[in-house]
Amino acid sequence: MRRLQLAGVVLLVAAAASALAAPRIALGSLLAAWWWALGIVLGCFVNAWMHVLTGGAWGIPVRDTAVALSRRVPWLLLGLVVAAATVTRLYPWAMQPAAEWTHGMASPGFVRAWLSTDFFIARLVIYGIGWWCVTRPASLRTKGRAAASMIVYAVLTTLAAVDLLMSLMPGWYSTAFGLIIMSTQALSGAALVVLLAPRALPVSRDLGNLLLMWCMSWGYLAFMQFLIIWAENLPREISWYVPRLQTGWAWIGIALVLVQLVIPFLALLFRSVKDRPARLRVVALLLLAATALDSAWTVLPSIDAHDLNAWWTAPLAMLGVGFLMFGGLGPESEAQHA
């Protein structure tokens, strides 16, 4: 465990070193990696809250993993401190005069007020407190707490996605963005549960169906957002897809369709995959890698789609955060330290 965490620190330092050549790409890579790791924890709790509300044997490994991950939350929330400290170096609305990025908006006054540095930092504090509260093991004790936690999570995560990710391109907006983000988080959380579950898993098929459901949810929401924006073809709306479809990031988009939807969808249709934990873990590992790729695809083209430093900085940051936060993690190992 300590070796993995030490390797994570080394990889993060290497990723941060790219700030000498491309400071915004370095910050963006760290943001993408942190958001991916945070999403795994929050997504695991989404599945755990669902189990509290619905019941069933399938939720036992989900709840065990959620409790184990709750110990990582305070460390993950330190990422909000970094975001607050670097807001004037990463976000264009904090670096440029308001007249430049609010030109042509329907409600420029509201947008300027919302995207003010002080108010932004105040909201980060609220997000941190809210996420810490809903990821306590106490949120899994009763149906009422689980339902309330899910509502708080949905509101906070939607707003945080707007603030931390969408505002990297302040002229762009999508009402489906928050739903896409939350479905991706739930998918990554379920995938981690499969990886950490005991080898002889009696509910393997149920967890496979859970992965299939979240794959389909993400695919539907992401496609509908793309279809609506493509059909309307409005300059302000397509601005988010242009750097992702007219640069090398287009190949990443194609890869995402394959590894986050098509391949796992086809694999999870077969009981011979879902009933065998070893095979299901391969699918789960693929989905975890896909959600990491999705996080990079969401963040980095909004910063600079042509900077080649992103192609090596982002993988280092993802591996670094992954090893540091999840190295040696397992429900059994956490129970020994409890």
C-alpha positions in Angstrom: 0.0 0.0 0.0 2.7 2.5 1.0 4.7 1.7 -2.2 1.6 2.4 -4.4 1.0 5.7 -2.5 4.7 6.7 -2.8 4.5 5.9 -6.6 1.4 8.1 -6.7 3.3 11.0 -5.1 6.2 10.6 -7.6 3.8 10.6 -10.6 1.9 13.6 -9.3 5.2 15.5 -8.9 6.1 14.6 -12.5 2.8 15.8 -13.7 3.1 19.0 -11.8 6.5 19.6 -13.3 4.8 20.2 -16.7 3.7 23.5 -15.2 7.1 24.8 -16.2 6.1 24.5 -19.9 2.3 24.6 -19.8 0.9 25.8 -16.4 -2.8 25.7 -17.4 -2.5 22.2 -18.9 -0.8 21.0 -15.7 -3.5 22.5 -13.5 -6.1 21.1 -15.9 -4.6 17.6 -15.7 -4.6 17.7 -12.0 -8.2 18.9 -12.0 -9.3 16.1 -14.3 -7.5 13.5 -12.2 -8.9 14.8 -8.9 -12.5 15.0 -10.4 -12.2 11.4 -11.6 -11.1 10.2 -8.1 -13.8 12.2 -6.4 -16.3 10.9 -8.8 -15.4 7.3 -7.9 -16.1 7.9 -4.2 -19.3 9.9 -4.8 -20.5 7.3 -7.4 -19.9 4.5 -5.0 -22.1 6.2 -2.5 -24.8 6.8 -5.1 -25.0 3.0 -5.6 -25.0 2.5 -1.8 -27.8 4.9 -1.3 -29.8 3.1 -4.0 -29.3 -0.1 -2.1 -30.5 1.4 1.1 -33.7 2.5 -0.7 -34.3 -0.8 -2.6 -32.6 -3.6 -0.6 -31.1 -6.8 -1.9 -28.0 -8.9 -1.4 -26.2 -7.1 -4.2 -25.6 -4.0 -2.1 -23.5 -5.7 0.6 -20.2 -5.2 -1.2 -21.3 -1.8 -2.4 -21.9 -0.6 1.1 -18.7 -2.1 2.4 -16.7 -0.3 -0.4 -18.5 3.0 0.3 -17.6 2.8 4.0 -14.0 2.1 3.1 -13.9 5.0 0.6 -15.3 7.4 3.2 -11.9 7.5 4.8 -10.5 9.0 1.6 -12.9 11.8 1.4 -11.1 14.4 3.7 -8.0 13.9 1.6 -9.9 14.3 -1.7 -11.5 17.5 -0.5 -8.1 19.1 -0.3 -8.5 19.4 -4.1 -11.0 22.1 -3.5 -8.3 24.1 -1.7 -6.1 23.8 -4.8 -9.0 24.8 -7.0 -9.6 27.9 -4.9 -5.9 28.8 -4.9 -5.5 28.5 -8.6 -8.8 29.9 -9.8 -7.1 33.1 -11.3 -4.6 30.9 -13.3 -7.0 28.3 -14.7 -10.4 29.8 -15.4 -10.8 32.4 -18.2 -13.6 34.3 -16.4 -11.1 35.0 -13.6 -8.3 36.1 -15.9 -10.2 38.2 -18.5 -12.4 41.3 -18.3 -16.0 40.3 -17.9 -17.0 42.2 -21.1 -14.9 39.7 -23.1 -16.6 36.5 -22.0 -20.1 37.7 -21.3 -20.6 39.4 -24.7 -23.8 38.1 -26.3 -25.1 36.3 -23.2 -28.8 36.5 -22.4 -28.2 37.4 -18.7 -24.6 38.8 -18.5 -25.2 40.4 -15.1 -26.2 37.2 -13.4 -23.3 35.3 -15.0 -20.8 37.9 -13.9 -22.2 37.7 -10.3 -22.2 33.9 -10.3 -18.7 33.6 -11.7 -17.0 36.1 -9.4 -13.9 34.8 -7.6 -15.2 35.4 -4.0 -18.6 33.8 -4.7 -16.9 30.9 -6.5 -14.6 30.2 -3.5 -17.6 30.4 -1.1 -19.4 27.8 -3.2 -16.4 25.5 -3.1 -16.6 25.6 0.7 -20.2 24.6 0.5 -19.5 21.8 -1.9 -16.7 20.5 0.4 -18.9 20.5 3.5 -21.9 19.0 1.7 -19.8 16.2 0.1 -18.2 15.4 3.5 -21.6 15.2 5.2 -23.2 12.9 2.6 -20.3 10.5 2.4 -20.3 9.7 6.1 -21.3 6.0 6.9 -24.3 7.5 8.8 -25.9 8.4 5.5 -26.4 4.6 4.9 -28.2 3.8 8.1 -31.8 4.7 7.2 -33.8 5.2 4.0 -34.6 8.8 5.0 -30.9 9.7 5.3 -30.1 7.9 2.1 -32.8 9.7 0.2 -31.8 13.1 1.6 -28.1 12.4 0.9 -28.9 11.6 -2.7 -30.8 14.8 -3.2 -28.0 16.9 -1.6 -25.5 15.1 -3.8 -27.4 15.7 -7.0 -27.8 19.4 -6.3 -24.2 20.0 -5.1 -22.6 17.9 -7.8 -24.6 19.5 -10.6 -23.6 23.0 -9.5 -20.0 21.9 -8.9 -19.8 20.5 -12.4 -21.0 23.8 -13.8 -18.4 25.7 -11.7 -15.4 23.5 -12.0 -15.8 22.0 -15.4 -18.4 23.9 -17.5 -17.0 27.3 -16.6 -13.7 26.5 -18.3 -15.6 27.6 -21.3 -17.9 30.3 -19.7 -19.9 30.9 -22.9 -21.1 27.3 -23.1 -23.9 25.6 -21.2 -26.0 22.4 -21.3 -28.8 21.3 -19.0 -27.8 17.7 -19.4 -24.2 18.2 -18.3 -24.8 17.5 -14.6 -26.7 14.3 -15.4 -23.9 13.1 -17.7 -21.4 13.8 -14.9 -23.4 11.9 -12.3 -24.0 8.9 -14.5 -20.3 8.7 -15.1 -19.5 8.9 -11.4 -22.0 6.2 -10.6 -20.5 4.0 -13.3 -17.0 4.4 -12.0 -18.1 3.8 -8.4 -19.8 0.5 -9.4 -16.7 -0.5 -11.4 -14.5 0.0 -8.3 -16.9 -2.2 -6.2 -16.5 -5.0 -8.7 -12.7 -4.7 -8.5 -12.7 -4.8 -4.7 -15.4 -7.4 -4.2 -14.3 -10.8 -2.8 -13.2 -13.4 -5.4 -16.2 -15.7 -4.8 -18.9 -13.2 -5.4 -22.4 -14.6 -5.2 -24.0 -11.4 -6.5 -21.7 -11.0 -9.5 -24.6 -11.0 -12.0 -26.4 -8.3 -10.1 -23.3 -6.1 -10.1 -22.8 -6.8 -13.8 -26.4 -5.6 -14.4 -25.6 -2.5 -12.4 -22.7 -1.7 -14.6 -24.8 -2.4 -17.7 -27.5 0.0 -16.5 -25.0 2.8 -15.8 -23.3 2.2 -19.2 -26.6 2.6 -21.0 -27.5 5.7 -18.9 -24.3 7.4 -19.7 -24.5 6.5 -23.4 -28.1 7.8 -23.7 -27.5 11.1 -21.9 -24.2 11.8 -23.7 -25.7 11.0 -27.1 -28.9 13.1 -26.5 -26.8 16.1 -25.5 -24.7 15.7 -28.6 -27.7 15.2 -30.9 -29.6 18.2 -29.6 -26.6 20.5 -29.9 -25.7 19.1 -33.4 -29.3 19.6 -34.6 -29.5 23.2 -33.3 -26.0 24.1 -34.6 -25.9 27.3 -32.6 -22.4 28.9 -32.3 -22.5 29.2 -28.5 -23.6 25.6 -28.0 -21.2 23.9 -30.4 -18.3 25.8 -29.0 -17.8 22.9 -26.5 -17.7 20.2 -29.2 -15.5 22.0 -31.7 -12.2 21.5 -29.9 -13.2 17.9 -29.2 -14.2 17.0 -32.8 -11.8 19.1 -34.9 -8.5 18.2 -33.2 -6.7 15.1 -32.1 -9.2 14.8 -29.2 -11.7 13.5 -31.7 -9.9 10.1 -31.5 -10.3 10.2 -27.7 -14.1 10.8 -28.3 -14.2 7.7 -30.6 -12.3 5.7 -28.0 -14.7 6.7 -25.3 -17.7 5.5 -27.3 -16.0 2.1 -27.7 -14.5 1.6 -24.2 -17.2 3.3 -22.1 -20.3 2.0 -24.1 -19.9 -0.4 -27.0 -17.4 -2.9 -25.6 -18.7 -3.1 -22.0 -22.3 -3.1 -23.3 -21.8 -6.1 -25.5 -19.8 -7.9 -22.9 -22.3 -7.4 -20.1 -25.1 -8.8 -22.2 -23.6 -12.3 -21.6 -24.2 -14.2 -18.4 -20.9 -15.9 -19.0 -19.2 -12.6 -18.3 -21.4 -11.4 -15.4 -21.4 -14.8 -13.6 -17.6 -15.0 -13.5 -16.0 -12.4 -11.2 -12.6 -12.6 -13.0 -14.2 -11.7 -16.4 -16.4 -9.1 -14.8 -13.3 -7.5 -13.2 -11.7 -7.1 -16.6 -14.8 -5.1 -17.8 -14.8 -3.1 -14.5 -11.1 -2.2 -15.0 -11.8 -1.1 -18.6 -14.6 1.1 -17.3 -12.4 2.7 -14.7 -9.9 3.5 -17.4 -12.7 4.8 -19.6 -14.0 7.1 -16.9 -10.5 8.5 -16.4 -10.3 9.1 -20.1 -13.7 10.7 -20.0 -12.6 13.1 -17.3 -9.6 14.2 -19.3 -11.8 14.6 -22.4 -14.2 16.8 -20.4 -11.5 19.1 -19.0 -8.4 19.5 -21.1 -9.9 20.5 -24.6 -11.7 23.3 -22.8 -8.3 24.7 -21.8 -6.2 24.1 -24.9 -7.0 21.4 -27.4 -3.7 21.8 -29.3 -1.2 21.6 -26.4 0.6 18.3 -26.7 1.7 18.4 -23.1 -1.7 17.2 -22.2 -1.1 13.8 -23.8 1.6 12.9 -21.2 0.6 15.1 -18.3 -2.9 13.7 -17.9 -1.9 10.0 -17.7 0.7 10.8 -15.1 -1.9 12.8 -13.1 -4.5 10.1 -13.4 -2.2 7.3 -12.3 -0.7 9.4 -9.5 -4.1 10.3 -8.0 -5.3 6.7 -8.5 -2.4 5.2 -6.7 -2.4 7.8 -4.0 -6.1 7.6 -3.2 -6.9 4.0 -3.9 -3.6 2.1 -3.5 -4.1 -0.9 -1.3 -7.8 -0.2 -0.8 -10.2 -2.9 0.1 -13.1 -3.4 2.4 -11.1 -6.1 4.3 -8.0 -4.0 4.7 -10.0 -1.0 5.9 -11.8 -3.1 8.4 -8.5 -4.1 9.9 -7.6 -0.4 10.5 -11.1 0.5 11.9 
